Amino acid sequence: MDAAIIVTVVTTVLTFALAAWVVIALRKRQPADVTQLPDGGFAVPVRQLEWRGGSLFGGMTRNGITPKLAIYPDALRFKVFKETVWPLAELERIDAGRILFGHDLRFVGAGTLRASVASAAVARDVLRRLPSGLPLTAAARALRDG
C-alpha cells in the first residue's frame, strides 16, 4: 500500500513538472514584442485569441496553440481557426484590462475578439500602433497613454 502511494505521488509530481516545462518552452518561443511584417502590418505576440461571433446563434472559439493577430492601417487580421480580416471601421469600441497572467485587449463590433498578451508593455504598444480616431474606452486610453 505504501509503495502505491509513493508511485502515485512521484508520477503526479513528474506529470506537473513536465506540463510546466512544456508551457515555459512554448512561451519562450513566442516573440516578446510587436514586430513589423513585410507587408506593412504589425504582428502581435498573443498568448490566446477568443472570438465570439455576432451571428444569430452566437458561438465562441478559442486558440491558445497557434493564435495569430496582425494590425493593419485598415483592418485586423487574426487566426483563431481560420484567417479572418475585420475592417477597423466596423469596430464599436476597443477595451483593455488586466488578467491573471497578462493583459486583455477586446475589440468589439459585430462580434468580440479578445486577445491575451503577456504584459502591459505589449498591450500599450498595440494600442499605440492602432490608427488614431478609433473608439477606445477610458481603460484603453489610460493604458495607451500611461
C-alpha positions as a Markdown table, in Angstrom:
| # | Residue | x | y | z |
|---|---|---|---|---|
| 1 | Met | 0.0 | 0.0 | 0.0 |
| 2 | Asp | 2.8 | 2.5 | 0.8 |
| 3 | Ala | 4.6 | 1.7 | -2.4 |
| 4 | Ala | 1.4 | 2.5 | -4.4 |
| 5 | Ile | 1.1 | 5.9 | -2.7 |
| 6 | Ile | 4.7 | 6.7 | -3.4 |
| 7 | Val | 4.4 | 5.8 | -7.1 |
| 8 | Thr | 1.2 | 7.9 | -7.3 |
| 9 | Val | 2.9 | 10.9 | -5.7 |
| 10 | Val | 6.0 | 10.6 | -7.9 |
| 11 | Thr | 4.0 | 10.2 | -11.1 |
| 12 | Thr | 1.8 | 13.2 | -10.2 |
| 13 | Val | 4.8 | 15.4 | -9.5 |
| 14 | Leu | 6.6 | 14.4 | -12.7 |
| 15 | Thr | 3.5 | 15.0 | -14.7 |
| 16 | Phe | 3.1 | 18.5 | -13.4 |
| 17 | Ala | 6.8 | 19.2 | -13.9 |
| 18 | Leu | 6.6 | 18.1 | -17.5 |
| 19 | Ala | 3.5 | 20.2 | -18.1 |
| 20 | Ala | 5.2 | 23.3 | -16.6 |
| 21 | Trp | 8.3 | 22.7 | -18.7 |
| 22 | Val | 6.2 | 22.5 | -21.9 |
| 23 | Val | 4.3 | 25.7 | -21.1 |
| 24 | Ile | 7.5 | 27.6 | -20.3 |
| 25 | Ala | 9.2 | 26.3 | -23.5 |
| 26 | Leu | 6.2 | 27.4 | -25.7 |
| 27 | Arg | 6.2 | 30.8 | -24.0 |
| 28 | Lys | 9.9 | 31.3 | -24.7 |
| 29 | Arg | 9.3 | 30.6 | -28.4 |
| 30 | Gln | 6.9 | 33.5 | -28.8 |
| 31 | Pro | 8.3 | 36.9 | -29.8 |
| 32 | Ala | 8.2 | 39.3 | -26.9 |
| 33 | Asp | 7.4 | 42.5 | -28.9 |
| 34 | Val | 5.2 | 43.7 | -31.7 |
| 35 | Thr | 7.1 | 43.2 | -34.9 |
| 36 | Gln | 6.8 | 44.8 | -38.3 |
| 37 | Leu | 5.6 | 42.5 | -41.1 |
| 38 | Pro | 7.0 | 42.7 | -44.7 |
| 39 | Asp | 3.5 | 43.7 | -46.0 |
| 40 | Gly | 3.3 | 46.8 | -43.7 |
| 41 | Gly | 1.3 | 45.3 | -40.8 |
| 42 | Phe | 2.4 | 44.6 | -37.3 |
| 43 | Ala | 2.4 | 41.1 | -35.8 |
| 44 | Val | 1.1 | 41.0 | -32.2 |
| 45 | Pro | 2.6 | 38.3 | -29.9 |
| 46 | Val | -0.6 | 36.9 | -28.5 |
| 47 | Arg | -0.9 | 34.1 | -26.0 |
| 48 | Gln | -4.6 | 33.3 | -26.8 |
| 49 | Leu | -7.3 | 34.6 | -29.0 |
| 50 | Glu | -11.0 | 34.2 | -28.4 |
| 51 | Trp | -13.6 | 35.1 | -31.0 |
| 52 | Arg | -17.3 | 35.4 | -30.1 |
| 53 | Gly | -19.2 | 35.8 | -33.3 |
| 54 | Gly | -22.1 | 38.1 | -33.7 |
| 55 | Ser | -24.3 | 35.8 | -35.7 |
| 56 | Leu | -27.9 | 34.8 | -34.8 |
| 57 | Phe | -26.7 | 31.8 | -32.8 |
| 58 | Gly | -23.5 | 33.4 | -31.4 |
| 59 | Gly | -20.7 | 30.9 | -31.0 |
| 60 | Met | -17.3 | 31.1 | -29.4 |
| 61 | Thr | -13.9 | 29.7 | -30.4 |
| 62 | Arg | -10.5 | 29.9 | -28.8 |
| 63 | Asn | -7.0 | 29.2 | -29.9 |
| 64 | Gly | -4.1 | 29.1 | -27.4 |
| 65 | Ile | -1.8 | 26.9 | -29.6 |
| 66 | Thr | -1.2 | 28.9 | -32.8 |
| 67 | Pro | -3.1 | 32.2 | -32.5 |
| 68 | Lys | -2.2 | 35.0 | -34.9 |
| 69 | Leu | -3.1 | 38.7 | -34.8 |
| 70 | Ala | -1.8 | 41.5 | -37.0 |
| 71 | Ile | -2.7 | 45.1 | -37.1 |
| 72 | Tyr | -3.0 | 46.9 | -40.5 |
| 73 | Pro | -4.0 | 50.5 | -41.2 |
| 74 | Asp | -7.5 | 49.5 | -42.2 |
| 75 | Ala | -8.1 | 46.1 | -40.6 |
| 76 | Leu | -7.3 | 43.4 | -38.0 |
| 77 | Arg | -6.2 | 40.1 | -39.4 |
| 78 | Phe | -6.5 | 37.2 | -37.0 |
| 79 | Lys | -6.5 | 33.5 | -37.0 |
| 80 | Val | -8.4 | 31.5 | -34.4 |
| 81 | Phe | -9.1 | 28.5 | -36.6 |
| 82 | Lys | -9.2 | 30.2 | -39.9 |
| 83 | Glu | -7.8 | 33.6 | -41.0 |
| 84 | Thr | -10.3 | 36.4 | -40.8 |
| 85 | Val | -10.0 | 40.1 | -41.8 |
| 86 | Trp | -12.0 | 42.5 | -39.7 |
| 87 | Pro | -12.1 | 46.1 | -41.0 |
| 88 | Leu | -11.3 | 48.7 | -38.3 |
| 89 | Ala | -14.2 | 50.8 | -39.4 |
| 90 | Glu | -16.6 | 48.1 | -38.1 |
| 91 | Leu | -15.3 | 48.3 | -34.5 |
| 92 | Glu | -17.6 | 49.9 | -32.0 |
| 93 | Arg | -15.0 | 50.0 | -29.2 |
| 94 | Ile | -11.6 | 48.8 | -28.1 |
| 95 | Asp | -11.1 | 47.9 | -24.4 |
| 96 | Ala | -8.2 | 46.8 | -22.3 |
| 97 | Gly | -7.8 | 45.2 | -18.9 |
| 98 | Arg | -5.6 | 43.1 | -16.6 |
| 99 | Ile | -6.0 | 39.4 | -16.3 |
| 100 | Leu | -4.2 | 37.0 | -14.0 |
| 101 | Phe | -1.1 | 36.5 | -16.2 |
| 102 | Gly | -1.0 | 39.5 | -18.5 |
| 103 | His | -3.4 | 41.8 | -20.2 |
| 104 | Asp | -6.5 | 41.5 | -22.4 |
| 105 | Leu | -7.4 | 43.6 | -25.4 |
| 106 | Arg | -11.0 | 43.4 | -26.5 |
| 107 | Phe | -12.1 | 44.5 | -30.0 |
| 108 | Val | -15.9 | 44.8 | -30.1 |
| 109 | Gly | -18.1 | 45.2 | -33.1 |
| 110 | Ala | -20.5 | 42.7 | -34.7 |
| 111 | Gly | -18.5 | 40.2 | -32.6 |
| 112 | Thr | -15.9 | 40.3 | -29.9 |
| 113 | Leu | -12.2 | 39.4 | -30.4 |
| 114 | Arg | -10.3 | 39.0 | -27.1 |
| 115 | Ala | -6.5 | 38.9 | -27.4 |
| 116 | Ser | -4.5 | 37.9 | -24.4 |
| 117 | Val | -1.0 | 39.4 | -24.3 |
| 118 | Ala | 1.9 | 38.8 | -21.9 |
| 119 | Ser | 2.3 | 42.3 | -20.5 |
| 120 | Ala | 1.1 | 45.9 | -20.2 |
| 121 | Ala | 4.0 | 46.9 | -22.4 |
| 122 | Val | 2.8 | 44.8 | -25.3 |
| 123 | Ala | -0.8 | 45.9 | -24.8 |
| 124 | Arg | 0.3 | 49.6 | -24.8 |
| 125 | Asp | 2.4 | 49.0 | -27.9 |
| 126 | Val | -0.6 | 47.5 | -29.7 |
| 127 | Leu | -2.9 | 50.4 | -28.7 |
| 128 | Arg | -0.3 | 53.0 | -29.8 |
| 129 | Arg | 0.0 | 51.3 | -33.2 |
| 130 | Leu | -3.7 | 51.4 | -33.9 |
| 131 | Pro | -4.8 | 54.3 | -36.2 |
| 132 | Ser | -6.0 | 57.4 | -34.3 |
| 133 | Gly | -9.7 | 58.0 | -34.1 |
| 134 | Leu | -10.7 | 54.5 | -33.1 |
| 135 | Pro | -13.2 | 54.3 | -30.2 |
| 136 | Leu | -11.1 | 53.5 | -27.2 |
| 137 | Thr | -12.6 | 53.0 | -23.7 |
| 138 | Ala | -11.2 | 55.0 | -20.8 |
| 139 | Ala | -9.3 | 52.0 | -19.6 |
| 140 | Ala | -7.7 | 51.5 | -23.1 |
| 141 | Arg | -6.8 | 55.2 | -23.4 |
| 142 | Ala | -5.3 | 55.2 | -19.9 |
| 143 | Leu | -3.1 | 52.1 | -20.8 |
| 144 | Arg | -2.1 | 53.6 | -24.1 |
| 145 | Asp | -1.1 | 57.0 | -22.6 |
| 146 | Gly | 0.4 | 55.5 | -19.4 |
